[in-house]
Structure formats: C-alpha cells, structure tokens
Amino acid sequence: MPSRTSPRRGIGFVARALPALLAGVAACQGDAGREGAAAPAPDGGAALAAEGTPAPRRPTRQYHLRRTDDGCELFWIDGDLVSASRTIVCPPDLEVGERVRLTGKTCMRESAQTPGRAVPVVCPLPLMELEKEDRAPPDAGAPPDGGKPDGGR
C-alpha cells in the first residue's frame, strides 16, 4: 500500500481533478475561450444593445470651473459651443491657470503649469449645480398644480 506522501497518490488526484478544473476554466471564459471565437467588441459591448435602440453614449457637454487673474468663472463646453461664463467665488486650493472639470460623479483638477497637481478633488458645489440645472427639465421645479392657489381649477 502506498504511503500518503507517495507521488503516485498525488498523480491520481490530479488526474481525477484535471477534467473538472478544465471544464471550470472553459465555463469562466465562455465563448471567448473557444477556438476561433471573436474578440470582445472594441466599443466595450455597446453593440450588444437591442437592435433598433441606440447604444448608450457618454454626454458631450463638459462642465468647467476656471481660475483666472480676476477670479473664477463657471462654464460648459459642448463640442464647438461654449456657454457664457458666470463669475463665482474661487475655491481656496485652486491656483491661477488651473481648472476643475466635472467628470461623471467626480471632479478633476487640471493644471497646465504643474501637471502633478492634476488629481481628483471634491467637486465645488456651483459646478455640480450647473450640471444639475442642465439635466433637469425646465418645469421640474414647478408644483403639479401649476402654482395656482385653487389647486389648478
């Protein structure tokens, strides 16, 4: 009888476990693990949207807060369009020539003079409010009765 440390016993275990292990690896890889399978779509799976429905896309409008010599200004850029800027109070850590850009649910500080200062930062409230104003429909703040004292009758 072979001892517990016998190499023969280990080989038997590996021989029994190997098919199950390989089946598990193939299941994890799915279709991509099969030979001749197509590579994942370069658009990150956006092509998997139901036919006839547009694939989700990233918003084109970007919101910025920029510090100039005169103060800070708030504006958005959408392709070639640039909104009129609003003057606001500057965040204390924003230096002249830097800007904060809203990127999804995060803000990035960008600096042309000091690339090391380009880091994620807490979003300034005016920048988040500008994006929220654009996202809301024009009558979103109106009461359902139209603001009439008699309840809209």
TIKEMAR-506130 format. One line per field, with one value per atom (N, C-alpha, C): x, y, z; residue number from 0; atom name; residue in one letter. Coordinates in Angstrom, 2 decimals. Layout:
BEGIN
u <- (X,...)
v <- (Y,...)
w <- (Z,...)
i <- (NUM,...)
at <- (CA,...)
aa <- (A,...)
***
This chain:
BEGIN
u <- (0.84,0.00,0.88,0.66,1.50,1.22,2.24,2.09,1.35,0.91,0.16,1.01,2.27,3.16,3.67,3.17,3.62,3.27,4.20,3.90,2.80,2.64,1.61,0.22,0.03,-1.28,-1.61,-0.64,-0.84,-1.21,-0.58,-0.87,-2.31,-2.77,-4.15,-5.15,-4.86,-5.75,-5.80,-4.63,-4.57,-5.30,-5.13,-5.78,-7.30,-7.81,-9.26,-9.77,-9.00,-9.45,-9.26,-8.32,-7.99,-9.17,-9.97,-11.11,-12.10,-12.36,-13.30,-12.71,-11.41,-10.74,-10.78,-10.49,-10.51,-11.93,-12.92,-14.30,-14.68,-14.21,-14.48,-13.83,-12.59,-11.90,-12.62,-13.05,-13.77,-15.09,-15.77,-17.04,-16.81,-15.71,-15.41,-15.13,-14.47,-14.12,-15.31,-16.30,-17.49,-17.11,-17.75,-17.50,-16.11,-15.54,-14.22,-13.15,-13.41,-12.43,-12.37,-13.34,-13.35,-12.45,-11.87,-11.01,-11.82,-11.26,-11.91,-13.00,-13.18,-14.22,-13.77,-14.72,-14.42,-13.99,-13.12,-12.67,-13.81,-13.77,-14.82,-14.87,-16.04,-16.23,-15.38,-14.74,-13.91,-14.70,-16.02,-16.83,-17.26,-16.65,-16.95,-18.30,-18.84,-20.10,-21.31,-21.09,-22.22,-23.00,-22.34,-23.02,-24.03,-23.99,-24.91,-26.29,-26.49,-27.81,-28.81,-30.06,-31.10,-31.15,-31.41,-31.46,-32.55,-32.24,-33.21,-33.12,-32.41,-32.24,-30.81,-30.61,-29.25,-28.44,-27.17,-26.28,-26.07,-25.89,-25.67,-24.37,-24.40,-23.21,-22.89,-21.65,-21.19,-21.68,-22.13,-22.58,-21.45,-21.81,-20.80,-20.48,-21.37,-21.17,-20.24,-19.24,-18.29,-18.43,-18.38,-18.55,-17.21,-16.87,-15.57,-15.70,-14.76,-14.59,-13.13,-12.87,-11.51,-11.13,-9.88,-9.37,-8.53,-8.88,-8.12,-7.51,-6.81,-6.24,-7.34,-8.50,-9.59,-10.50,-10.49,-11.38,-11.68,-12.81,-13.18,-14.41,-14.44,-15.59,-16.05,-17.36,-18.03,-18.65,-18.43,-18.96,-19.00,-19.66,-19.66,-19.19,-18.68,-18.23,-18.95,-19.55,-20.24,-19.80,-18.79,-18.23,-17.59,-18.13,-17.62,-18.32,-19.39,-20.15,-19.57,-19.51,-19.06,-20.10,-20.54,-21.56,-20.96,-21.84,-21.39,-20.91,-19.84,-19.29,-19.96,-20.04,-20.56,-19.40,-19.35,-18.31,-18.78,-17.89,-18.21,-17.02,-17.23,-16.15,-15.24,-13.93,-12.96,-12.75,-12.59,-12.19,-10.77,-10.48,-9.19,-7.98,-8.12,-6.95,-6.71,-7.53,-7.39,-6.47,-5.37,-4.40,-4.73,-4.18,-4.39,-3.89,-4.73,-4.39,-4.90,-5.41,-5.94,-7.44,-7.99,-9.42,-9.85,-11.12,-11.73,-12.77,-12.70,-13.62,-14.46,-15.77,-16.68,-16.62,-16.28,-16.18,-17.06,-18.29,-19.22,-19.64,-19.26,-19.58,-18.34,-17.27,-16.01,-15.55,-14.68,-14.07,-12.57,-11.98,-10.53,-9.98,-8.92,-8.22,-7.19,-7.16,-6.22,-5.34,-4.03,-3.09,-2.07,-1.99,-1.03,0.38,0.50,1.82,2.41,1.59,2.07,1.27,1.70,0.94,0.76,1.62,1.49,0.27,-0.30,-1.50,-2.78,-2.66,-3.84,-4.27,-5.20,-5.68,-7.19,-7.85,-9.27,-9.45,-10.47,-10.76,-12.25,-12.60,-14.01,-14.64,-15.78,-16.45,-16.99,-16.67,-17.26,-18.77,-19.53,-20.98,-21.52,-21.00,-21.53,-21.36,-20.30,-20.06,-21.09,-21.38,-22.38,-23.77,-24.06,-25.37,-25.58,-24.52,-24.63,-25.00,-24.37,-24.68,-26.10,-26.51,-27.86,-28.92,-28.66,-29.61,-29.82,-28.76,-28.86,-29.57,-29.43,-30.03,-31.53,-32.00,-33.42,-34.25,-35.47,-36.34,-36.75,-37.13,-37.43,-38.52,-39.51,-40.60,-40.47,-39.25,-39.06,-39.36,-39.16,-39.39,-40.80,-41.62,-42.98,-43.87,-44.74,-45.67,-46.65,-47.18,-48.06,-49.34,-49.75,-50.99,-50.75,-49.53,-49.21,-48.99,-48.95,-48.70,-49.92,-51.08,-52.31,-52.84,-53.32,-53.80,-55.03,-55.81,-57.02,-56.74,-55.46,-55.12,-55.20,-55.17,-55.21,-56.60,-57.62,-59.01,-59.41)
v <- (-1.19,0.00,1.24,2.18,3.37,4.27,4.97,5.89,7.14,7.93,9.15,10.15,10.10,11.05,10.51,9.39,8.78,9.66,9.84,10.64,10.02,8.71,8.05,8.49,8.65,9.06,10.47,11.38,12.75,12.79,11.92,11.89,11.45,10.48,10.01,11.12,11.89,13.00,14.04,14.39,15.38,14.87,13.58,13.01,13.05,12.87,12.92,14.36,15.30,16.68,17.52,17.14,17.95,18.18,17.18,17.46,18.46,18.35,19.30,20.71,20.80,22.10,22.74,21.95,22.49,22.89,22.14,22.50,23.81,24.02,25.27,26.45,26.28,27.37,27.70,26.68,26.92,27.63,27.28,27.94,29.40,29.70,31.10,31.94,31.33,32.08,32.22,31.35,31.42,31.25,32.00,31.90,32.37,33.29,33.81,32.76,31.72,30.70,29.67,29.59,28.63,29.10,28.13,28.48,29.14,30.16,30.83,31.80,31.99,32.92,34.34,35.19,36.60,37.29,38.26,39.04,39.94,40.40,41.32,42.57,43.14,44.32,45.47,46.25,47.36,48.50,48.50,49.57,49.25,48.22,47.90,47.23,46.61,45.91,46.75,47.97,48.83,48.26,47.41,46.82,45.77,45.39,44.38,44.94,46.22,46.83,46.21,46.15,45.56,46.28,45.51,46.10,47.15,48.27,49.35,50.37,50.04,51.01,51.53,52.82,53.34,52.88,52.66,52.27,53.47,53.24,54.36,55.08,56.41,57.20,58.16,58.53,59.48,60.87,61.67,63.03,63.85,64.71,65.52,66.80,67.24,68.50,68.30,69.18,69.15,70.44,70.32,71.47,71.81,73.12,73.57,74.74,74.81,75.97,76.37,77.57,78.00,79.21,79.22,80.36,81.24,82.52,83.50,84.50,85.48,86.54,87.33,87.46,88.26,87.50,86.19,85.39,84.06,83.48,82.18,82.31,81.51,81.51,80.08,79.95,78.67,78.64,77.55,77.46,76.00,75.74,74.41,74.47,73.34,73.20,71.99,72.17,71.08,71.11,70.32,70.35,71.70,72.43,73.76,74.87,74.54,75.54,75.75,77.00,77.35,78.28,77.98,78.81,80.13,81.06,82.30,81.93,82.57,82.21,83.02,82.39,83.04,83.25,84.39,84.65,84.11,83.35,82.79,82.96,82.65,82.70,81.49,81.73,80.67,79.73,78.43,77.50,77.88,77.76,78.22,77.49,76.23,75.47,75.57,76.31,76.43,77.61,77.33,78.36,78.97,80.14,80.83,79.93,79.79,78.96,77.53,77.15,75.80,75.80,74.61,74.48,73.15,73.08,71.85,71.45,70.18,69.67,68.56,68.64,67.62,66.43,65.26,64.05,62.99,62.89,61.93,62.37,61.59,61.93,62.39,62.67,63.09,64.38,65.10,66.29,66.09,66.59,66.53,67.94,68.18,69.46,69.29,70.24,70.20,71.43,71.22,72.32,72.18,73.18,73.14,73.43,74.30,74.67,73.59,72.91,71.90,70.62,69.74,68.51,67.63,67.75,66.97,67.34,68.51,68.93,68.43,67.73,67.17,65.91,66.08,64.98,65.10,64.00,64.11,64.99,65.82,66.72,66.68,67.23,67.35,68.37,68.02,68.90,70.15,71.32,72.55,72.54,72.98,72.97,73.73,74.93,75.63,74.82,74.05,73.24,72.11,71.48,70.42,70.97,72.16,72.78,73.15,73.60,73.93,72.69,71.58,70.34,69.88,70.02,69.60,70.47,71.76,72.65,72.22,71.83,71.41,70.07,69.21,67.89,67.93,68.85,68.91,69.54,69.01,69.66,71.05,71.95,73.34,73.48,72.61,72.76,71.80,71.29,70.29,70.85,72.14,72.72,73.23,73.20,73.72,72.74,73.23,72.32,71.72,70.52,69.85,70.61,71.51,72.26,73.56,73.75,74.96,76.17,76.01,77.10,77.95,77.52,78.29,78.00,79.01,78.80,77.91,77.80,76.98,75.54,75.16,73.80,73.53,74.55,74.38,74.32,74.64,74.59,75.84)
w <- (0.00,0.00,0.00,-0.93,-0.98,0.22,0.65,1.78,1.32,2.30,1.97,1.21,1.38,0.70,-0.62,-1.04,-2.27,-3.46,-4.41,-5.60,-6.45,-6.39,-7.17,-6.76,-5.49,-4.99,-5.48,-5.48,-5.96,-7.43,-8.22,-9.65,-9.89,-9.12,-9.26,-8.95,-7.92,-7.56,-8.68,-9.21,-10.29,-11.52,-11.82,-13.00,-12.85,-11.62,-11.41,-11.39,-10.87,-10.71,-11.97,-12.84,-14.01,-14.95,-15.31,-16.22,-15.63,-14.33,-13.70,-13.69,-13.44,-13.42,-14.81,-15.83,-17.19,-17.61,-17.19,-17.51,-16.84,-15.61,-14.90,-15.59,-16.06,-16.77,-18.06,-18.79,-20.05,-19.79,-18.69,-18.36,-18.01,-17.33,-16.98,-18.21,-19.20,-20.40,-21.34,-21.21,-22.06,-23.52,-24.39,-25.82,-26.20,-25.43,-25.77,-25.58,-24.77,-24.52,-25.64,-26.48,-27.57,-28.69,-29.40,-30.52,-31.62,-32.22,-33.34,-32.90,-31.60,-31.14,-31.41,-31.70,-31.97,-30.69,-30.83,-29.68,-29.23,-27.96,-27.49,-28.37,-28.46,-29.30,-28.79,-29.68,-29.23,-28.61,-28.78,-28.20,-26.78,-26.16,-24.78,-24.59,-25.64,-25.51,-25.87,-26.33,-26.68,-27.86,-28.67,-29.82,-29.39,-28.10,-27.61,-27.31,-27.50,-27.25,-28.22,-27.79,-28.64,-29.98,-31.01,-32.35,-32.42,-33.01,-33.14,-32.01,-30.94,-29.85,-29.91,-29.73,-29.79,-28.58,-28.80,-27.70,-26.78,-25.49,-24.57,-24.92,-24.80,-25.14,-24.01,-23.92,-22.93,-23.31,-22.33,-22.65,-23.28,-24.20,-24.88,-24.13,-23.26,-22.54,-21.34,-21.23,-20.11,-19.32,-18.00,-17.11,-16.47,-16.48,-16.00,-15.04,-14.11,-13.24,-13.40,-13.88,-14.19,-13.36,-12.87,-12.09,-13.01,-13.06,-13.84,-12.88,-13.41,-12.57,-11.86,-12.50,-11.95,-10.99,-11.01,-10.17,-10.83,-10.49,-11.06,-11.93,-12.98,-13.87,-14.08,-14.26,-14.41,-15.81,-16.56,-17.92,-18.34,-19.48,-20.07,-21.50,-22.00,-23.38,-23.96,-25.14,-25.82,-27.28,-27.60,-28.95,-29.23,-30.21,-30.54,-29.77,-29.06,-28.31,-26.92,-26.49,-25.15,-24.56,-23.35,-22.71,-22.23,-21.93,-21.29,-19.89,-19.46,-18.15,-17.04,-15.87,-14.66,-13.71,-13.08,-12.09,-10.74,-10.08,-8.76,-7.83,-6.56,-5.57,-5.81,-5.77,-6.06,-4.87,-5.15,-4.10,-3.63,-2.34,-1.82,-2.38,-2.78,-3.25,-4.75,-5.48,-6.92,-7.25,-7.94,-8.29,-9.65,-9.91,-11.19,-12.32,-13.36,-14.51,-14.40,-13.24,-13.07,-13.29,-13.52,-13.63,-13.04,-12.69,-12.19,-13.22,-13.64,-14.65,-14.03,-14.23,-13.73,-14.68,-14.17,-14.98,-14.35,-14.79,-14.21,-12.83,-11.82,-10.44,-9.68,-10.40,-9.82,-10.47,-9.80,-10.39,-10.46,-11.54,-11.73,-11.78,-11.00,-11.11,-12.21,-13.12,-14.24,-14.18,-14.38,-14.32,-15.44,-16.30,-17.40,-16.89,-15.87,-15.36,-14.47,-13.66,-12.72,-12.91,-13.82,-14.08,-12.84,-11.85,-10.63,-9.80,-10.04,-9.31,-9.95,-11.06,-11.74,-11.00,-10.08,-9.25,-9.05,-8.65,-8.30,-7.07,-7.07,-5.96,-5.63,-4.49,-4.13,-5.08,-5.64,-6.60,-5.91,-6.44,-5.90,-6.16,-5.19,-5.27,-6.50,-6.83,-8.03,-9.32,-9.42,-10.62,-10.71,-9.59,-9.57,-9.83,-9.32,-9.54,-11.00,-11.67,-13.10,-13.90,-13.61,-14.32,-14.00,-12.75,-12.35,-13.01,-13.16,-13.84,-15.28,-15.96,-17.35,-17.49,-16.52,-16.57,-16.33,-15.50,-15.12,-16.24,-16.48,-17.46,-16.97,-17.86,-17.48,-16.42,-16.40,-15.43,-14.24,-13.98,-12.93,-11.55,-11.33,-10.01,-9.81,-10.83,-10.73,-9.98,-9.13,-8.44,-9.44,-9.14,-10.10,-10.40,-9.52,-9.77,-10.53,-11.00,-11.75,-10.85,-9.55,-8.63,-8.35,-8.77,-8.55,-7.14,-6.45,-5.08,-4.99,-6.07,-6.01,-6.46,-6.55,-6.92,-8.41,-9.26,-10.70,-11.28,-10.52,-11.02,-11.71)
i <- (0,0,0,1,1,1,2,2,2,3,3,3,4,4,4,5,5,5,6,6,6,7,7,7,8,8,8,9,9,9,10,10,10,11,11,11,12,12,12,13,13,13,14,14,14,15,15,15,16,16,16,17,17,17,18,18,18,19,19,19,20,20,20,21,21,21,22,22,22,23,23,23,24,24,24,25,25,25,26,26,26,27,27,27,28,28,28,29,29,29,30,30,30,31,31,31,32,32,32,33,33,33,34,34,34,35,35,35,36,36,36,37,37,37,38,38,38,39,39,39,40,40,40,41,41,41,42,42,42,43,43,43,44,44,44,45,45,45,46,46,46,47,47,47,48,48,48,49,49,49,50,50,50,51,51,51,52,52,52,53,53,53,54,54,54,55,55,55,56,56,56,57,57,57,58,58,58,59,59,59,60,60,60,61,61,61,62,62,62,63,63,63,64,64,64,65,65,65,66,66,66,67,67,67,68,68,68,69,69,69,70,70,70,71,71,71,72,72,72,73,73,73,74,74,74,75,75,75,76,76,76,77,77,77,78,78,78,79,79,79,80,80,80,81,81,81,82,82,82,83,83,83,84,84,84,85,85,85,86,86,86,87,87,87,88,88,88,89,89,89,90,90,90,91,91,91,92,92,92,93,93,93,94,94,94,95,95,95,96,96,96,97,97,97,98,98,98,99,99,99,100,100,100,101,101,101,102,102,102,103,103,103,104,104,104,105,105,105,106,106,106,107,107,107,108,108,108,109,109,109,110,110,110,111,111,111,112,112,112,113,113,113,114,114,114,115,115,115,116,116,116,117,117,117,118,118,118,119,119,119,120,120,120,121,121,121,122,122,122,123,123,123,124,124,124,125,125,125,126,126,126,127,127,127,128,128,128,129,129,129,130,130,130,131,131,131,132,132,132,133,133,133,134,134,134,135,135,135,136,136,136,137,137,137,138,138,138,139,139,139,140,140,140,141,141,141,142,142,142,143,143,143,144,144,144,145,145,145,146,146,146,147,147,147,148,148,148,149,149,149,150,150,150,151,151,151,152,152,152)
at <- (N,CA,C,N,CA,C,N,CA,C,N,CA,C,N,CA,C,N,CA,C,N,CA,C,N,CA,C,N,CA,C,N,CA,C,N,CA,C,N,CA,C,N,CA,C,N,CA,C,N,CA,C,N,CA,C,N,CA,C,N,CA,C,N,CA,C,N,CA,C,N,CA,C,N,CA,C,N,CA,C,N,CA,C,N,CA,C,N,CA,C,N,CA,C,N,CA,C,N,CA,C,N,CA,C,N,CA,C,N,CA,C,N,CA,C,N,CA,C,N,CA,C,N,CA,C,N,CA,C,N,CA,C,N,CA,C,N,CA,C,N,CA,C,N,CA,C,N,CA,C,N,CA,C,N,CA,C,N,CA,C,N,CA,C,N,CA,C,N,CA,C,N,CA,C,N,CA,C,N,CA,C,N,CA,C,N,CA,C,N,CA,C,N,CA,C,N,CA,C,N,CA,C,N,CA,C,N,CA,C,N,CA,C,N,CA,C,N,CA,C,N,CA,C,N,CA,C,N,CA,C,N,CA,C,N,CA,C,N,CA,C,N,CA,C,N,CA,C,N,CA,C,N,CA,C,N,CA,C,N,CA,C,N,CA,C,N,CA,C,N,CA,C,N,CA,C,N,CA,C,N,CA,C,N,CA,C,N,CA,C,N,CA,C,N,CA,C,N,CA,C,N,CA,C,N,CA,C,N,CA,C,N,CA,C,N,CA,C,N,CA,C,N,CA,C,N,CA,C,N,CA,C,N,CA,C,N,CA,C,N,CA,C,N,CA,C,N,CA,C,N,CA,C,N,CA,C,N,CA,C,N,CA,C,N,CA,C,N,CA,C,N,CA,C,N,CA,C,N,CA,C,N,CA,C,N,CA,C,N,CA,C,N,CA,C,N,CA,C,N,CA,C,N,CA,C,N,CA,C,N,CA,C,N,CA,C,N,CA,C,N,CA,C,N,CA,C,N,CA,C,N,CA,C,N,CA,C,N,CA,C,N,CA,C,N,CA,C,N,CA,C,N,CA,C,N,CA,C,N,CA,C,N,CA,C,N,CA,C,N,CA,C,N,CA,C,N,CA,C,N,CA,C,N,CA,C,N,CA,C,N,CA,C,N,CA,C,N,CA,C,N,CA,C,N,CA,C,N,CA,C,N,CA,C,N,CA,C,N,CA,C,N,CA,C,N,CA,C,N,CA,C,N,CA,C)
aa <- (M,M,M,P,P,P,S,S,S,R,R,R,T,T,T,S,S,S,P,P,P,R,R,R,R,R,R,G,G,G,I,I,I,G,G,G,F,F,F,V,V,V,A,A,A,R,R,R,A,A,A,L,L,L,P,P,P,A,A,A,L,L,L,L,L,L,A,A,A,G,G,G,V,V,V,A,A,A,A,A,A,C,C,C,Q,Q,Q,G,G,G,D,D,D,A,A,A,G,G,G,R,R,R,E,E,E,G,G,G,A,A,A,A,A,A,A,A,A,P,P,P,A,A,A,P,P,P,D,D,D,G,G,G,G,G,G,A,A,A,A,A,A,L,L,L,A,A,A,A,A,A,E,E,E,G,G,G,T,T,T,P,P,P,A,A,A,P,P,P,R,R,R,R,R,R,P,P,P,T,T,T,R,R,R,Q,Q,Q,Y,Y,Y,H,H,H,L,L,L,R,R,R,R,R,R,T,T,T,D,D,D,D,D,D,G,G,G,C,C,C,E,E,E,L,L,L,F,F,F,W,W,W,I,I,I,D,D,D,G,G,G,D,D,D,L,L,L,V,V,V,S,S,S,A,A,A,S,S,S,R,R,R,T,T,T,I,I,I,V,V,V,C,C,C,P,P,P,P,P,P,D,D,D,L,L,L,E,E,E,V,V,V,G,G,G,E,E,E,R,R,R,V,V,V,R,R,R,L,L,L,T,T,T,G,G,G,K,K,K,T,T,T,C,C,C,M,M,M,R,R,R,E,E,E,S,S,S,A,A,A,Q,Q,Q,T,T,T,P,P,P,G,G,G,R,R,R,A,A,A,V,V,V,P,P,P,V,V,V,V,V,V,C,C,C,P,P,P,L,L,L,P,P,P,L,L,L,M,M,M,E,E,E,L,L,L,E,E,E,K,K,K,E,E,E,D,D,D,R,R,R,A,A,A,P,P,P,P,P,P,D,D,D,A,A,A,G,G,G,A,A,A,P,P,P,P,P,P,D,D,D,G,G,G,G,G,G,K,K,K,P,P,P,D,D,D,G,G,G,G,G,G,R,R,R)
***
